[in-house]
Amino acid sequence: MCGIFGFSKKIDVDKNFENIFSDIKKIVNLSSSRGSDTFGISFYNNKENFIYKLNQKPEKAVKNPEFKNFISNNLKKNKNNELMLIGQNRLVTNGSKFSYLNNQPLITENIVGIHNGIFTNLDHSPSDKTINYESFNVKSDSLIFFEELSKIANSENFIEKYIKYINSMIGNFSIAFFLNNEKKIFISSNCGSLYYYYDNEFFAFASEKKILEFYLKDSKIHDYKNKNIKKCLNNTIIYDLNSKNINIIDHSSDDINKFNNLTNNNFKLKIHHNLDEEKSRLKNLKKCSKCILPETYPFIKFDEKNICNFCNEYEKQKFKGEEELNKIFSKHRSNNEKVDCIVGLSGGRDSCYGLHLIKKKYKMNPIAYTYDWGLTTDVSRINASKVCGKLGIEHIIRSADIEKKRKFVNMNLFAWLNRPHLGMLPIIQAGDKGFYEYGRKISKEINVKLMIQCTGYQLEQREFFLGFAGIDQKIKNNQSLYSYNLFNKFRMLYWYSLQFLLNPKYINAALFDNFKGFIYSFVRKDSFLHLYNYETWNENTIIKVLNEEYNWKDDISYGKNQWRMGDGQTAFNNFVYYTIAGFSEYDNFRSNQIREGLISREEALKLCKEDNRTRYDTLKNFSDIIGFNLDDVLSKISCLPKLY
C-alpha cells in the first residue's frame, strides 16, 4: 500500500530551511518502501496551500532541483513560521498514475488530502467494463472519497458528519488532510496503518511505527526525547497548529458534538502547485509575432519586431502547375487501361485525395501500394479501401515482419529513454522508411516506370527534426530528404553515430534496420514524382471531395486535425516534443499555414491548443501495439528536463 506521512511545527523557516528540507527528504525516503509509483507533498503557508506532485519515484523526485526550488521559493514566504506538511508515496491500485488529478495529495474544493488503503464501496468503476481500473479516465477511489468529503466541509457539525461518513466506508483506510479555513491536520484510520507522535512542540505521523521512529531519530528540526509513538486505530486525531494541542475522537463515541468547535476562519484556501508553474513557463514562452514558433525551436532568432528568421527567410511554395504535370503524365499515360503509374497510398487524406486526382482528373491508370510496417492505423486502412474500391484501383499491400518491426520500435523507444535527446526521437519511426523502397521494388516487378508519391506540400516541412541534431538545414520548396546538401548528410551520419556510441542501448537488433532507414531516406536517389509539387493544395476542397465521394472516415482520436492520422506513432512523438520543448509538429504546420496566408496567427494559436492536447486513447493504442506500460513511459517523459 501507499506510504503517507506528515509533520507540523512552529519554526523559523528562513533559519532552518536546510534542516526542514533534510527532514522532508528523510521521511519521503523512509516511506518509499510502501509505494514508489508517484510522489507528492502539500504544505500550508499563510492561508495558502502549496502542492508538489511528480510521476516519479520518490527517491528521484526529492533529488530533482525543481523540487527543492519549489519548496524553497514557497516555504520561505512563510512569515508566521508555521509549518504543516503532509505527503504520500503512491502505490497505484486504481486511477492512472499519469493523471495529475489522481495523484496525491488530492485537491478538491475544500480539502487537500492523502489516503492509504482501498475503499471498496465507492463507485469508481468505469461505465465501460472493458476499461481497466488503472485507465486514464477512471477516478481513483481516494479522489472520489475526498470529493464527497469536500461537500460537507463547510457545513455545521462537520466533525459529526465526517465521523458518520468514514464509519460508512467499507475497506481499509488511513487518511490525512487539511481542511479549508483551518490550521489543523486531520488524521484517521480504521486499520491501524497510521502512527503518530505528539509533544507540545511537534506533531508527526507515518504509515508504520518503524518509519516514524527512524525519522524522529534523525530529525534535524526536533529533538526526539519522548518515545511515546501511538497507533491511530478507529479514531481521528486533530492537531491544531494555533494551540499546539490535539483532540482524539473515538469513532464509536456517542459524544462527538463537543468536537464541533472548528474556528471557521473566513478565508478561502488558495492552492498553488508545481503544474501551475510549468504551465506558466509554457504560456510565457517567447513566440514569433508573425507565426507561433517559440524560442525553444532550434536555430530560431528574432528581429527587432519579434519576427523569427524562419518567417523572414520563408519563400512561398512555387507550384510547378497542372500544365507541367500533364506533360509528364502524357509521356506515360496508356490508352488501353493498362497500368501506367504506381502511387503510394498511406490511407491519409493527402494520398487518398492524390489518388482521386490521378485517376479522375488526369485520367491515369494507377496501381496503389501500401507498406504496412506495423504502425499503420485501422482507420487509414479503411479509408484506403474505400477510395480504391470506389475508383476500381488495384491495391498492392507489402507487409513487413510486423512482430519484428514492432519489437524494433520498442527497442528504439527504450534506448531513447535511456539517454533522451530530441534529435534522436525520429529513430522511433525509422522502420517506416521502407515505404519508398518498396515503391521502387514494385515498380520493377510490374515494369512501370512512373512512381508517384502524394507528397511535396511545403506545409509539411519540419526543420526542427534536424535542428535538434544540431544541423541547420534550410528547407525550401519542400525539398526531398535525398536533396539535402552532402556536407549536412555527413554531419548527420557523424552525429547519429556519436549518439550510438554515447548510448550503447541503440546497438541492438534494430541497428541494421535503423541504418537502412537512413540509406532509404538520405542516400538512395529520389526518383519519385511528388504530386503536391505540381498540384495546389486546397484543404476545404480536399475534405469536401473525400467526404462526399468516398464517405471519408476521420480518426476522432487524433482530434480535428487529421494531418498524420495514418501514422500510429504521431501522437507519441508530438507528446514528447510538446512536453520537453513546448511545441510539436502541429505548431510547425500551423506556422507554415500562416506564412502561406491560409490562416491567421489567432486561428493558429486556437487550433494548436486543440492539436496539442494529450491523445491518451491514441497513445494507449500505440503502447498496446508496441508492448510497453504507457503510464510508466509517459511519467518518465513528463519528468525530463524542459527546454523552457
N, C-alpha and C positions, 0 to 999 in steps of 0.2 A: 504494500500500500504506500501512499504518499507520506512524505515527512513534512509536518507543519511545525512551525516554531515562531518565537517572538520574544521580545523583551521591552521593558519600559523603565525610564529613569529620568529624573530631572538632573541635567548635567550641562556644563558649559561646552557647547558643541564646537566652537572655534578652537578652544584649547585642547580638546580631547578628540578631535576628528580622527586622527590616525588610529587611536585606541578603539574608537567606535567602529571604524571600518574593519579593524582587525577582528573585533567581536562578530561582526556580520559574517565575514568570511569563515570564521571558525564554526559558527552554528550552522551555516549553509553546508559546509563540507561534511560535518558530522551527520547531518540529516540526509545527505545524498544517498546513504546506504538504503534508504526506504523508497527512493524514486529518483530517476535521473533523466526522465524524458524531457522535461522543461523546468524552468526556474522562474521564480518571481518573488518580489518583496513589495511591501507597501509601508510607508511611514507617514505619520501625522506631523504637521508643522503649521501652527498658527492658522487654524481654520482651513487648511488645505491638506490634500492627501496626494502624495507622490507615489506613483506606481512604476516599477520597472519589471518587464516581463520579457523573457527571451526563450526561443525554441532551441535551447542548447543545454548540454549537460551542465549542471550547477558548478562543477569544479572549473570548467572552462569559462562559464559566464562571469564568475567573480574575478577572473583574471583579465577580462575584457576592459581595456582602458575607458571605453564609453560608459561602462557600469560605474567605475569609480568617479568619473566626471559627473555623471548624473547624480550620484549620492552627494558628492561634494558641493556641486552648484546649488542643489536644492535644500540640503540639510543645513547648510551654513546660513540660509535665510532665517533660520530659527532664532529669533531674538528673545524668546521666552525660555530658552534652554529646556524645552520639553521634548523628550524622545519617546515615541511609541512606534514600535515596528512589529509587523507580522510578515510571515513568508511561507512559501511552500516549494518543495521539490516534488514534481508530479510524476506519478506512475500512471500512464494513460489507461483508463478502463473503458470509458465511452466518451465520445466527443473528440473530434480530430485535434491532435496537438498543434497542427498548423493553424487552427482557428484561434485568433487572438482572444476572442470572446470567451472561449472555453478554458483558456489557460489562466492560472491563478497567480495572484489574487483576482477574484472575480468582482467586476464593477457593476453595481445596479444603481438605481436612482438614489437610494438612501443608505446603502450598505456597501462596504468593501470587505470581502470575506475570503476565508480559506477553508478547505474541507479535506479530511482524510476519511476514506470509507466508501461505502456504496449504499445509496438509498434505493430500495427495491420497489417502492410504491409510488414513484414519481414517473409520470408518463413522458419518458424521454425517447421512446421507441419511434422510429420513423414510420410515416404512413405507408411508405413503400417498403414492404417487408424484405425486399431484395437488397436494401441498403444495409451495410454493416453498421454496427453500433458506433464504430470509430469514424464513420463517414463525416466529411466536412460539413454537411448540412444538418447534422444531429447535435442538439444541445446536450451538454453533459448534465448528469443528474445534479451535480453541485451547482451549476448555474441556475437550473430550474428552482432548486431549493432557495437560493438567495433571492431570486426574483420574486418568489412567493412571500418570503420573509420581508422583503422590502416594502410590500404593500401595506403591512401593518406597522411599519417602523415609526411613523409619526402619530399613531393612534393613541388614545388614552389606554391606560393599563397595558402598556406594551409588554412588560415582563410576564404578566399573567397570560397574555395571548401567545407570547413566544414559547413559554413552557408547554402550553397546550399544543402548540404546533409541533415542537420537537418530540413530544410524547406520542404524537400520531405517526411519526416516522417509523418505517419498517426497514431493517438493515442496520449496519453498524456505522457510527459516525463519531468523529471528533472534529470540532469546528472552532474557529476563532474569527472575530470580525470587529470592525469599527462601525459604530452607528452614527448616522448623520446627527449633528448638533451635540455630540457627546465626546468628552475627553476620557473615554473609557475603552478598555479592551474586554470583550466578552469571550469566554471560552466555555465549551460544553462538550460532554462525551457521554455516550450510553454504553461504551465498551471498555473504557479504561485505558485506551491507547493515547493517553494525554497526561502528562505530568507537569506540575508547576512548582515554582519556588517563589516565596514571598518573604520580604522583611520590610521594614519601614522605609527603605530607600529604593528597593529594586523589586521588579516583578519579571519573571521569565517562565517560558513553557516550551515543551518539545514533545514529540510523539513517543519517545522512550525515555525511561529513567536514566539509562547509561548515557544517552546523548546529552541530556540536560546536565548530568553530573560532570561529564568531561568538559562541557562548555564552561560551566561555572568555575571549574578548577583553573582553567586557562584564561578566564575573562580578564580583560585589561581595564574594564570600566567599573568593576565591582569586586570588592574583597569578600570572597565566599567563606564565611565562618559558620553560619548556621546551616547545617546539613539536613534541614528538615524539608526534603522534597516530598511532595504529596501527589497522590493519584486523583485525577478528576474522573469520577465514575458516577453516573446517574445524577450529576449535579452541574450547575452553572456557576462559574466564578466570574465576578465583575470587578475588574481593577480600575479604580478611579485615580487618574493622574493628579487631579487637583488636591484631593485629600490624602492621597497615597495609601488609601485603605482598600480592602477587598470585602466583598459580600459573597457569601456562599449560599446558593439556593438549591435545596434538595428537590429533585424533580417530582418526588412523590409527596411533597409537603402540601398541606391544606392551607397553609398560611403564607401565601405568596404576595398578597396585596401590599404588605409592608415594604416590599422592594420596588414598588412602582413610583419611586421618588426620583425620576430622571429630571435633570436640570432643564432640558428642552430649551437650550440657548437658541435665540432667534437668528440663526445663520444657516446658510446652505454650504455643505462641504464641497469645496472645489476639487476636482480631480485633474491631475496632470500625470501623463505617463510618457514613457520613452518613445512610444509610437508617434505621439504628437510632435516630439522634437524632430524625428526623422521625416515626418510628413511636412513639417515646416521647412526643413532644409531642402526637401524636394520641391516644394512650392516656390521657394525663393531662389531656385536656380536661375542664373542669368541666362536669358534666351535671346536669340536674334529678334530684332524688332520687325523684321520682314517675314521670315519663316519661323519655325518653332524649335529649331535645333538649340540644345543647351550648351553651356560652357564645358560640359564633360565629353562632348563629341570630339573625337581625335582630330588634331590639327586645325581646330576651329580658331578663328581670330575675328575680333570685332573692330569695326572702324569707329570714327567719332560719332556716327549716327547710330551706333549699336547694331549695324548690319553685318552679318557674317561674311567671311570670304567665299563661302560656297554660293551665297546669293550673288555677290559681286562678280564672281567668275562664271556664273551659270550661263549656258547658252541653250536657248530653247531647242527642242528636238526638231531637226530638219528631216522631215519625211521625204523619202525618195519618190513617193507618189504612185498612184494606180497605173499610170501610163508605163512607167519603168517596170513595174511588177508584171504587167500584161506582156511586155516584150520578152521577159524571162519565161513566163508561162507558155507563150506561143511557141517557143522552141521545144517544149516538152509535151504539150497538150496532144492527147490522142483523139482521133475522131471516131473510133470504133469501141469506145467504152473500155478500152484496155487500160490497166493501171498505169498512170504516168507520173505519180509522185507518192512519197511516203511522208506522213505527218505524225509528229509526236503528239500524243494525247494523254495529258495527266488526269483529266477529268475536272480540272479547274475551269473557271469562266474564260480565261484567255484562250486556252487550247480548244475548248468546245465552240466558242464563237469563231475562232480562226478556222476550224474545220468547216463550219457552216459557210463562211465566206469563200473558202477554196472550192467547195462543191457547188454552191448555189450562185454566187456572184461571178466567179471566174471560170465556171464550167469545167473544172478539172476532175479527174477520176482518181481520187486518192485511196490509199490504204492507210489506216491509222494503226499506230503501235503504242503500246504502253509497257514500261518497265516497272514491274511491281517488286520493289526491293524490301518490302516488309513493313513500310510505314505509309502505304497508300491507303487513304481512308475509304470507308464503305460508301460514304456519300459521293465521293469523286468517282467511284466505280459505277454507281447508279447513274450519275449524270453522263458519263462516257457511254454507257449502254443505251440511254435514251437517245442521245444525239446520233450514234452510229446506226441504231435501229431505224430512226426516222429518215435518215439520209441514205440508208441502204449501203453503208460502207463497211467493208471487211475490217475487223479489228483483231490485230495480232497481239497476243499477250506474251511477254517474256518475263518469266519469274526467276528471281534469284533463289538461292537456297535460303528460304525465309528464316528458318530456325537459326542458321549460321549468321545471317545478316543481323538479326535482332540481338544475337549474342555479341556481335561486334559492337553494336551501338551501346549495349550495356557496358562492355569493356571500356570503350572510349569515354563514356559518361563518368564512370568511376575513376578512370585515370585522370580525367579533367578535375574531378572533385578533390583528388589527391594534391593537386597544385593548381588551383583555379586561376585562369588567366583568360580575359575576354577575347584575346587574339586567337586562342586555341579552341574557342567554343564551336566554330564551324566543323571541327573534326567529328562531332556527333552525327552530322549528316553526310559524312564523306562517302558513305555507301551508296548514295543516290546518283553519284556521278556516272554510273554505268548507263544512265538513260541515253546520253549521246552516243556512247559506244555501241549500244545495241541498235541504234538507228543506222549506224554505219554498216553493221553486220547484216541487218535485214535488207538494207539497200543492195548489198552484193548478192544476197540469197535470191531475191526476186528480180534482180537485174534492172533496177530503177535508179537512175542517177540523181534525180531531183529530190533532195531531202529538205523538209520544211519543219522549222520549229516555230511555234506561235509565241515567240519572244521578241525582244527588241524594243520594248516600250521603255522610254527613258525614266519614267517614274519609278521603275524598279531598281535603279542604280543605288548601291549602298556602299559608299566609300569607307564606312566605319569598319566593315569586315576586315579589311587590310590595315586600316588605320590603327586598330588596337594591336596589330602586329608590328607597329612602328613604321609602316610603309605608306607614304603619301602618294597614292596612285590616283591621279585626276581621271575621272570617268566622263567622257564627253560623247554625246550622241549614242549612249548606251553601248559602249564597246563590249565585244565578246571577251571572255577571260583569256582566250588564246592571244589576243592582240595587245595585251599588256606589254610594256617595253621589257626588253631582255634583261636589263640591269635589275629591274624590280622582281623579275622572276627568280633571278639568282639570289636576291636578298630574301625573298620568301623561302626559298629552299634552305638557305642558311639558317634563317630564323626558326623555321619549323624543326629543322634537325637539332638545333640547340635546345629547343623545348623538350624534344625527345630524350636528349642526354640529361637534362636537368630533372626530368621526371621519368624514371625508368618504367613506370606503370604503363606508359604508352608502348613500350616494347612488349607486345603481346601477340596473340593470334590474329588480331585485326591489323597488324602493322602493314602487311603486304597489300591488303585491301585499301588501307588509307593511302599508301603510296600510289596505287593505281588511280585513285580518285584525283590525286594531284596531276598525274600524267594526262588523264582524260580531260581535265579542265584546262590546264595551262600549257601543255606540251603538244598534244595531238592537234593537228591543223583543223580549224573550224571550217568545214565545207558546207554548212547548212545555210539555207535561206531563212533569215529571221523576218517573219511576216510583218511585225509591227515596226520594222524599219521603213516600210512602204505604206502600210495602211494606217491612217489616222485613227485615233482612239476616242470613242465617244461612249462613256460609261452608261449613260442613260439608254442609248440605242442598244448596247450590248445586253443590258438587263432586260429590256423590253423584248428583244428577239428571243433570248433564251427562255424567258418566262412564257411568252405567248406561243412560240413554235415548238418548244421541247419540254414544257412543264418542268422547268429547271428546279432543282431542289437545293435550297440553302442549307448549309450546315449551321444550325442555330447555335451550336456550342461555341462557334467561332465569333458570334456576335454579328453586328450589322455589316462589318467589313469582311467580305468574302475573299479578299486577296490572300493567297497562300492557303486557302482552305483545304487543298488536296494534300498538304504535307503534314504528316502526323506529328512531327517534332516542332512545328512552328510555335505553338503555344508555350512549349518548354523554353525554347531559345529566347523568345521575347520576354518571358518571365525573368530569365536570368539577366538579360540586358537592362530591363527596366528596373529591376531590384538593385543592381550594382551601379549602373551608370545613369539611371534616371530617364532613360529614353529607350525606345525599341525600334524595330523595323518600321512600325507604323508612323512614328514621328518623322522618320526619314521620308517615307512615302507621302505623307501629308505635306511635308515641306516642299517636295518636288511638285506636288499639285499646286501649291501656292505659286511657285516660280513659273509654272506653265500657265498661270492665270485661270485655273479651273475652280479654285475655291479661295475664300478669304482667310486671313490669319485667324479671325474669330471662329470661323467654321472649323478650321483645322484643330484648334485647341479643344473645341467642344467634341469633335469626332474622336480625337485621341484619348480624351478622358474615358470614353466608352471602349475604344480599341484596347487600351492598356489594362482593363480590368482583368484580374486573375481568372483564367478559364479553368476552374478546378475540374469540371467534368471531362474536359478535353485532356487535361494533364493526367487525370486518373486513367483514362483510356490508354494514353501513351505509356504510363508506368505499368499497367497490366500487361500490355503487349511486350514491353522490353524486359519486364521482370524485376522491379525494384519497389521498395517501400516509399510511396510518394511523399508522405508526411515527413519521413526522415530526411529525404533529399531536399525538399523544399525548405525545411527548417535549417539545414546546413547552409543552403544558399542565402537564406534571409539573414544569417549571422555573419556573412562575409563582409569585409570592409567595403564601405561605399566610396564612390568617386566624388560624392557631393557632401 
